[in-house]
């Protein structure tokens, strides 16, 4: 009797009153129901794309790259501020006995970097605005 109980556990019971459908019909019905559930229009495709994990990861990577450019912008601005605060480009403080030296404006130290950073900032602003608008 124990072996009969074990064999019953291994074999699933089927109800003899359930109609058995051929597998081909099940596949056709599944395909048809997927087509009905997922519209194929432009807006539906864009909604799927924008809500996908790949899109979120891409935007996340863009945010990290933007943070790096924001750091560069802060450094660039800090060089300019440091230069403007110092008479003759140098500062000496007795409490802090090191020469802090900004010999030239940031535009001379990094030629063209100000315009480049402004352009990158504008590009990221446009990309993130489009992303938020479409979502």
C-alpha positions as CSV (number, residue, x, y, z in Angstrom):
1,X,0.0,0.0,0.0
2,X,3.0,2.4,0.6
3,X,4.2,1.8,-3.0
4,X,0.8,2.6,-4.3
5,X,0.7,5.9,-2.4
6,X,4.2,6.8,-3.7
7,X,3.1,6.1,-7.3
8,X,0.0,8.2,-6.9
9,X,2.2,11.1,-5.7
10,X,4.5,10.8,-8.7
11,X,1.8,10.6,-11.3
12,X,-0.5,13.6,-11.5
13,X,-4.1,12.8,-11.5
14,X,-6.1,13.9,-14.6
15,X,-9.8,14.5,-14.8
16,X,-11.3,12.3,-17.4
17,X,-14.0,14.9,-18.1
18,X,-11.5,17.6,-19.2
19,X,-11.3,17.9,-23.0
20,X,-7.8,17.5,-24.3
21,X,-6.8,20.0,-27.0
22,X,-4.1,19.4,-29.5
23,X,-0.9,21.4,-28.8
24,X,-1.1,23.2,-32.2
25,X,-4.4,24.8,-31.2
26,X,-3.0,25.9,-27.9
27,X,-0.1,27.6,-29.6
28,X,-2.4,29.4,-32.1
29,X,-4.6,30.7,-29.3
30,X,-1.6,31.8,-27.3
31,X,-0.2,33.7,-30.3
32,X,-3.5,35.3,-31.1
33,X,-4.0,36.4,-27.5
34,X,-0.5,38.0,-27.5
35,X,-1.3,39.9,-30.6
36,X,-4.5,41.1,-29.1
37,X,-2.9,42.1,-25.8
38,X,0.1,44.0,-27.3
39,X,-0.9,46.7,-29.8
40,X,1.7,47.2,-32.5
41,X,1.3,51.0,-33.1
42,X,4.0,53.6,-32.8
43,X,2.9,54.8,-29.4
44,X,2.7,51.3,-28.0
45,X,6.2,50.5,-29.2
46,X,7.5,53.7,-27.7
47,X,5.8,53.0,-24.4
48,X,7.4,49.5,-24.3
49,X,10.8,50.9,-25.2
50,X,10.6,53.7,-22.6
51,X,9.5,51.4,-19.9
52,X,12.1,48.8,-20.6
53,X,15.0,48.0,-18.3
54,X,17.5,48.7,-21.1
55,X,16.2,52.2,-21.5
56,X,16.4,52.8,-17.7
57,X,19.9,51.5,-17.6
58,X,20.9,53.7,-20.6
59,X,19.4,56.8,-18.9
60,X,21.2,55.8,-15.6
61,X,24.6,55.7,-17.4
62,X,23.9,59.1,-19.0
63,X,23.2,60.5,-15.5
64,X,26.5,59.1,-14.3
65,X,28.4,60.6,-17.3
66,X,26.5,63.9,-16.6
67,X,27.8,63.9,-13.0
68,X,31.4,63.6,-14.3
69,X,30.8,66.7,-16.5
70,X,29.2,68.5,-13.6
71,X,32.4,67.8,-11.6
72,X,34.5,69.2,-14.4
73,X,32.3,72.3,-14.6
74,X,32.7,72.9,-10.8
75,X,36.5,72.5,-11.1
76,X,36.6,74.9,-14.1
77,X,34.5,77.5,-12.3
78,X,36.6,77.0,-9.1
79,X,39.8,77.7,-11.1
80,X,38.3,81.0,-12.3
81,X,37.1,82.0,-8.8
82,X,40.5,81.2,-7.4
83,X,42.3,83.3,-9.9
84,X,40.0,86.3,-9.4
85,X,40.3,86.2,-5.6
86,X,44.1,86.4,-5.6
87,X,46.2,89.5,-6.1
88,X,48.8,88.8,-8.7
89,X,47.7,85.2,-8.9
90,X,49.0,84.1,-5.5
91,X,47.8,84.0,-1.9
92,X,49.8,83.4,1.2
93,X,48.3,82.9,4.6
94,X,50.4,82.5,7.8
95,X,47.9,80.0,9.3
96,X,48.1,78.0,6.1
97,X,51.7,78.1,5.0
98,X,51.3,77.0,1.5
99,X,51.2,79.0,-1.7
100,X,47.8,78.5,-3.4
101,X,48.5,79.3,-7.0
102,X,46.1,80.1,-9.8
103,X,48.4,81.7,-12.3
104,X,45.8,82.3,-15.1
105,X,42.1,82.4,-15.7
106,X,40.4,79.1,-16.4
107,X,39.8,80.1,-20.0
108,X,43.5,80.4,-20.5
109,X,44.3,77.2,-18.5
110,X,41.8,75.1,-20.4
111,X,41.1,76.9,-23.7
112,X,37.7,76.1,-25.2
113,X,36.6,74.1,-22.1
114,X,34.0,76.6,-21.0
115,X,32.2,76.4,-24.4
116,X,32.5,72.7,-24.5
117,X,31.1,72.2,-21.0
118,X,28.2,74.6,-21.8
119,X,27.4,72.5,-24.9
120,X,27.6,69.2,-23.0
121,X,25.3,70.7,-20.4
122,X,22.8,71.8,-23.0
123,X,22.9,68.3,-24.7
124,X,22.2,66.5,-21.4
125,X,19.4,68.9,-20.6
126,X,17.7,68.2,-24.0
127,X,18.1,64.4,-23.6
128,X,16.7,64.4,-20.1
129,X,13.9,66.7,-21.0
130,X,12.9,64.5,-24.0
131,X,13.1,61.4,-21.7
132,X,10.8,62.9,-19.1
133,X,8.4,64.3,-21.7
134,X,8.0,60.9,-23.4
135,X,7.6,58.9,-20.2
